[in-house]
Amino acid sequence: MSFRSSLRGAEWFPSSRPVPRKRFFPEVFGLEDRSLLSTFTVTNTSGDASTQGSLPWAIQQSNYSSPGLDIVKFNLQGAAPFIIDVNSTLYLNDQVVIDGESQPGYAGKPLVVVRGNASVPSIFLLQGAGGQTSSGSTIQGLAMSNYTANAVTIFTSSQGNWIQNNYMGFYYDGSNTLHTNKQFTSQPAAGVGLQSSFNTIRFNTMSGLYNGVNIGQDIGGSWSGAIYKTNSIQYNNIGTDPTGSTASGFGNDSDGVFLAAGAQENFIGPGDVLSGNKSSGVELLHPSTKLNVVFANMIGLDKSGMTAIPNGELGVLIANGSGSNAVGGPFGGNVIAANPLGGISLGTASFPGAPGNWVQNNIVGLNVAQTAVVGTQAVGINVESGASANSITGNIVAGNSVNGFQVSNATGNYMASNFIGQASSGVWFPNKGFGVALLPKANSNWVVSNTFGSNGQGSIYVDSAAVGNALQDVPGIVRPGGGGKPKPPRGRG
């Protein structure tokens, strides 16, 4: 019930006599019907929803017997880890906090493992059903492994969820032996699959998988037109161990983060370690994949930004028509090094087109302190295959084993105010090829107001089939027959 006080009493007049005391007349009003928060405690490791005290039972109670926000806590007895084997996906239809951190003894490392099998596509699936929605739910402090699609899948009927402090794709057994998802299945599974908006994915480790995070629809099919936006992927280790210091025994078989059809206005960063993935740290690969920001991450390095943990191909790939995205920018640049084919690639031969992206304030080829070259990275920033109207400014591009910048079959790109072959302090770290290589069909681009340090073959090479380019403040232009031709571009195409 609710009480509302109504003030009654004499008016106030300026006089010397005492003012009568105001009197309170309470009035009583009814409140609307509302559900009370319930707590369900997991007390056994059964995977059967008919067993009281099991995790499936607790989720079923939250879904159907207690509308509104509920909490699932853990109080398992015995020695950790506690392994809960489930034979089907755990569906969340109502708002719930699944709190693995409530297990006694939790100290930052999951003690509860939820493990599926070959018939379990996702461990958890968040959705809306029967007029309810799981929007605003939290899953935290668990390890998840042995599934064929995603550890956590979130559909558009569920939004604004928090997935945090989990191990996805692996777990440790009682003897501290590592078990990864790819030991159980060859299916291309991920950590989190999002066809949803406004979710926060943070402080997780995702390894032993195919991709760490997928956002959007399959780029090989027909896009429905749905948009999945404003998801925040931050402070995760994707491809490494939970400390972000090694990929030994860990790693993912494709990408750290894959942004597909309909992925828009998402934030990848800050604080992610996107390293130890066999393909790229981040890929954006569809014309509808736009207005995303990749910022303030370590890509190809450990969490400290000082040691190489290479991705197998590229740091960041934006291609297949993906445009109007930012890599770095005012929110903070990325540190991108040690990725064998290159740091950042806009467009590839297999996936042409990357219009109107911003690449700003990144360190490409050096450690975070700009005191040393880290690993081997062929090309710092590659622009090719129809990439157009991209703005590449304020980056440090140094220490790469081929060229700092490489442009081919690309038009109208703007490269200005970059440090090429040196750190921002002025210390030289040469790119072993050219600072900038304008290759065939690199036409009508701008290379202006950059600062060139030492570069092995010279500051800039301009091929005879690269025409109409504006070059300003460029020392030592090399043309065909005047110092050799740079190596052709490399990439996934």
C-alpha positions, 0 to 999 in steps of 0.5 A, spaced: 500 500 500 502 507 499 500 513 503 500 520 500 500 526 505 495 532 504 497 538 508 492 542 511 492 548 516 491 555 517 494 560 512 500 564 514 500 571 515 506 575 517 504 577 525 508 576 531 503 570 534 504 563 533 503 560 527 498 554 528 501 547 526 500 544 520 496 538 520 497 531 516 491 527 513 493 521 510 490 518 504 490 511 502 491 509 495 492 502 492 498 500 487 498 496 481 499 489 481 506 487 481 510 481 481 516 480 487 523 478 485 524 471 486 531 467 487 532 460 485 538 456 488 542 451 484 543 445 489 545 440 484 549 438 478 543 435 474 541 437 467 534 435 468 529 440 468 524 435 473 529 435 478 528 440 483 534 444 485 537 443 478 539 449 473 534 447 468 529 447 473 531 454 476 530 457 469 524 453 468 521 456 474 524 463 472 520 463 465 513 460 468 512 460 475 515 467 477 514 473 472 518 479 472 526 479 474 528 473 478 535 471 480 538 464 479 544 463 484 548 457 486 550 453 492 553 447 490 557 442 495 563 439 494 570 440 490 570 445 484 569 445 478 562 443 478 560 440 471 552 441 469 551 436 463 545 439 459 542 435 453 538 441 450 538 449 450 536 453 456 531 458 453 530 464 457 523 467 456 523 472 462 528 477 465 533 473 470 540 474 473 544 467 472 549 468 477 555 463 477 559 468 481 554 466 487 557 460 488 561 459 494 569 460 493 568 464 486 574 468 486 574 471 478 575 464 475 568 460 474 567 454 478 560 452 474 561 449 468 555 448 463 556 443 458 552 441 452 553 435 447 553 434 439 545 435 439 546 442 443 546 448 438 547 453 444 547 453 451 543 459 453 538 462 448 535 469 450 528 470 447 521 473 448 515 468 448 508 468 450 508 475 451 514 475 456 521 477 454 528 476 457 530 483 455 535 486 461 537 479 463 544 477 465 549 471 465 555 471 469 561 467 472 560 461 468 564 456 463 560 454 457 563 448 452 561 443 448 556 446 443 555 447 436 553 454 435 554 459 440 555 459 448 550 464 448 545 466 442 540 472 443 535 474 438 531 480 437 526 479 441 531 480 447 535 486 448 539 490 453 542 484 456 549 483 460 553 477 458 560 478 463 565 474 466 564 468 463 569 463 459 566 461 453 568 455 449 573 452 454 573 450 461 578 447 466 577 440 470 579 439 477 586 437 475 586 444 471 587 441 464 584 445 459 578 442 455 576 447 449 570 446 444 573 444 438 576 438 442 568 436 442 566 438 435 568 440 428 562 445 428 564 452 427 561 455 434 562 462 437 562 465 443 556 469 443 551 470 437 547 476 436 541 478 432 539 483 437 541 490 440 543 494 446 547 488 449 553 489 453 558 483 452 564 484 457 570 481 461 569 474 458 574 470 455 572 466 448 577 461 445 577 454 442 572 456 437 571 458 430 569 466 431 569 469 438 563 474 437 558 474 431 553 480 430 548 480 424 545 475 419 549 470 414 553 474 409 552 469 404 544 469 404 539 474 403 539 480 408 532 481 411 533 488 412 533 487 420 538 492 424 542 489 430 545 496 433 549 499 439 551 492 442 558 493 446 563 488 446 568 491 451 574 488 455 574 481 452 580 476 451 578 473 444 583 468 442 587 468 448 587 465 455 583 469 461 589 473 462 590 475 455 597 474 455 598 467 451 594 464 445 598 457 447 593 452 447 587 457 446 586 461 439 580 461 435 579 458 428 577 464 424 575 471 427 575 474 433 569 479 432 565 478 425 560 483 423 555 481 418 549 483 415 545 488 419 550 490 424 550 497 425 552 502 430 556 497 434 562 498 439 568 493 439 572 496 444 575 499 449 579 494 452 579 487 448 584 483 446 583 480 439 589 476 438 590 468 437 585 468 431 587 464 425 584 469 420 583 476 423 582 480 429 575 483 426 572 483 420 566 487 417 563 484 411 557 486 408 554 493 405 549 493 410 555 493 416 556 500 417 557 505 422 561 501 427 566 503 431 573 499 433 577 502 438 582 502 443 583 494 443 590 490 442 589 486 436 595 481 434 598 483 441 597 481 448 593 485 453 599 489 455 600 491 448 608 489 448 608 482 446 606 479 439 600 474 439 599 474 432 592 473 428 593 468 422 592 473 417 590 481 418 588 485 424 582 488 421 578 487 415 573 492 412 570 489 405 565 487 401 562 494 401 562 495 408 562 502 409 562 508 414 565 505 419 571 507 424 577 504 426 580 508 432 578 515 432 576 520 437 574 514 442 581 511 442 586 508 437 587 501 436 594 498 437 595 493 431 601 489 430 604 482 428 599 480 423 602 476 418 598 479 412 597 486 414 594 491 420 588 494 416 585 492 410 580 496 406 577 491 401 580 485 398 580 482 391 575 476 394 571 481 397 571 488 393 569 495 396 570 499 402 567 506 402 567 512 406 571 509 412 575 512 417 582 510 420 584 514 425 589 515 431 592 507 431 599 504 432 600 500 426 606 495 427 609 498 433 608 496 441 603 501 445 609 505 447 612 506 440 618 503 443 619 497 438 617 493 432 612 487 435 612 481 430 612 481 423 606 484 419 607 485 412 603 491 410 601 497 415 594 499 412 592 496 405 587 500 401 585 496 394 579 493 390 574 498 389 575 501 396 574 509 395 573 515 399 576 513 406 579 517 410 586 515 414 589 520 418 593 521 425 596 514 425 603 511 426 605 506 421 612 503 422 616 497 422 612 493 417 616 488 413 613 490 406 610 497 405 607 502 410 601 504 406 599 500 400 594 502 395 591 499 388 585 499 384 582 504 389 580 511 388 579 518 392 582 516 398 585 521 403 591 519 407 594 525 411 597 527 418 600 520 419 607 518 421 610 513 416 616 510 418 617 513 425 614 513 432 610 520 434 616 521 438 620 522 432 624 515 433 625 512 426 622 505 425 623 503 418 617 500 414 622 495 410 619 497 403 616 504 401 612 508 406 607 509 401 606 505 395 601 507 389 600 501 385 596 500 378 589 503 378 591 507 385 588 513 382 586 520 384 588 519 391 591 524 396 597 523 400 598 530 404 602 533 410 604 526 412 611 525 416 616 521 413 621 517 417 626 512 414 623 507 409 627 501 406 626 503 399 624 510 399 618 515 402 613 513 396 612 509 390 608 511 384 606 506 379 605 509 372 598 506 372 597 510 378 594 517 375 591 523 378 594 523 385 595 529 389 602 528 393 604 534 398 610 534 402 612 527 400 620 527 400 623 522 395 618 520 390 620 513 386 617 512 379 618 505 375 625 504 373 627 509 379 628 504 384 624 498 383 617 496 384 614 494 390 611 487 392 604 486 390 599 487 395 597 481 399 590 479 403 585 474 403 583 475 396 
